[in-house]
Amino acid sequence: MKGEEKFKTKCVHAGELVDKQYGGATSPIFMSTSYKFTDVEFNQYPRYFNTPNQIGLAKKIASLEAAEAGLIFSSGMSAISNALLSHLKYGDHVIFQNDLYGGTRNFIKKEFPKYGIEFSFTNGILVIDFENEIKANTKGIYIETPSNPTLKIVDLSSISELAKDKNIWTMIDNTFASPVNQNPIKYGIDIVLHSATKYLGGHSDICAGAVLGSKKRIKKIYNLAKNLGGSLSEMTVWLLERSIKTLFLRVQAQNENALKIAEFLDNESWISKVYYPGLNHHPNHNIAVKQMNGFGGMLSFELVPEIDSKKFLLNLNLIKPTMSLAGIESTALSPRLTSHALLTDDEREQQGINSQLIRFSTGIESFDDLKNDLLNTIRIIS
Ligand SMILES: *Cc1c(COP(=O)(O)O)cnc(C)c1O
C-alpha cells in the first residue's frame, strides 16, 4: 500500500490527546458534559460533537481517510441517516446502488417518502447504470463497494467523474473495505461513511459510526446532527480510539486469511461459487486492483444444492454463526435468513442472494484451523 508506513503511525498516534497532568502513555478520557464558558459559537458539550475525546477521534479517522474533517456518531446508521438527510430536502432525488446494506435500504424506503425525497435504485453497478437514473432534481449518488454480500466492485473514479460532470455529490459506505484497504476521497468521492461497529472497532464490542469529508460538508452534516442528537458516549469514543491503534495489523491479517480461504474454497467440490474481489475470476478484479490496497476480510460463497445452509452454519465449531462482521473472530451467516431477510424475493434475486449463499467474515485465527473447521463441518453433515 502506498503511504503504508505513514498509515501505520497514524493508526497509533493521529488525534491522540496529551496527558499534561501525569504524562500517561494513552489519551486521557474526559467524561465532563459541562465545560467552562468560552467565546465560541458552540461551547463544548457532548451533543455538539465537540468534547476533547470526540474531537480527537474524529481527527484520527479523518486522517486515515485523507479527509479534512469528520464526525463520530453513536452508530453507523446514525452517521448514514444524518449524512443523507442533511444533503437532501423535499423534492430532491438521490440515486442508490442496488446492492445496499439492509438497514440503509430500510431507512430510505420507510423514511424518505415522509420527507418527500425521491430515490431510485440502479439496475447494475456500471457508470451507465447510475447515469441512466439521473433526473433534473437529482442531488447525489450513494454507493457501497465492496458491496454486501456479493462483493461487487464499483469504479470510484468514474462515478466521481460522472457526479462532478453533473454537479451532484457522491457518498460511499466504506465499511466493508475499511480505511486500510480503500480511501475513496483520493478518487474524488465527497463523503465517506463507516459503521465503526465493524472494522474500526474490530472486536465485536463497540457500536459507533463515522462521517468523513471536506470541512464544508461536515459542517452541513453537523448542523443537522446537533438537532437530531446522535453523539457517541465518551467511554465508547475512548475505546474506539484504542481499537483503531491496531486497525492496520488486524485488517492486514484479515486480508491475508480471506485470500487464502477464498482460494481454498474455489477448489472445493462442495462449493459452487466464491465471491472475493482478490480472485482473478472476480468480474471486477481489475477495478479492485486499481482502487484497493487490499481485498478485504469479507467473502461470500455458495454451497452446492445438496447441502443445507442452515445445518452447515449450526455445525461450525470454531467459526461463529453470528450476525455482525469484521471482528477478529471469524463469523458466517446466511444473508437469505438474516441480514437480507426483509427484502422481497425479487430484490434478493436481483442482488444474487439465494438460500445457498453464505457470507463469511474472516478473523485473525490460523488459516489451518479455519480450513479444518470448514472441512470437518462438511464431513459431519454429509
Ligand atoms: C453494519 C453496517 C451498517 C450499519 O451500522 P450500525 O453500526 O449497525 O448502525 C452500515 N453499512 C454497512 C455496510 C454495515 O455493515
The ligand as an SDF file (V2000), in Angstrom:
LIG
                    3D

 15 15  0  0  0  0  0  0  0  0999 V2000
  -23.3370   -2.6640    9.9740 C   0  0  0  0  0  0  0  0  0  0  0  0
  -23.3790   -1.8140    8.7620 C   0  0  0  0  0  0  0  0  0  0  0  0
  -24.0420   -0.5790    8.7610 C   0  0  0  0  0  0  0  0  0  0  0  0
  -24.8290   -0.0620    9.9290 C   0  0  0  0  0  0  0  0  0  0  0  0
  -24.0340    0.2140   11.0080 O   0  0  0  0  0  0  0  0  0  0  0  0
  -24.5490    0.1610   12.5490 P   0  0  0  0  0  0  0  0  0  0  0  0
  -23.3310    0.4930   13.3150 O   0  0  0  0  0  0  0  0  0  0  0  0
  -25.1030   -1.1980   12.7950 O   0  0  0  0  0  0  0  0  0  0  0  0
  -25.6240    1.1940   12.6700 O   0  0  0  0  0  0  0  0  0  0  0  0
  -23.9930    0.1680    7.5920 C   0  0  0  0  0  0  0  0  0  0  0  0
  -23.3470   -0.2700    6.4890 N   0  0  0  0  0  0  0  0  0  0  0  0
  -22.7090   -1.4480    6.4540 C   0  0  0  0  0  0  0  0  0  0  0  0
  -22.0240   -1.8770    5.2110 C   0  0  0  0  0  0  0  0  0  0  0  0
  -22.7060   -2.2690    7.5860 C   0  0  0  0  0  0  0  0  0  0  0  0
  -22.0800   -3.4500    7.5310 O   0  0  0  0  0  0  0  0  0  0  0  0
  1  2  1  0
  2  3  1  0
  2 14  2  0
  3  4  1  0
  3 10  2  0
  4  5  1  0
  5  6  1  0
  6  7  2  0
  6  8  1  0
  6  9  1  0
 10 11  1  0
 11 12  2  0
 12 13  1  0
 12 14  1  0
 14 15  1  0
M  END
$$$$
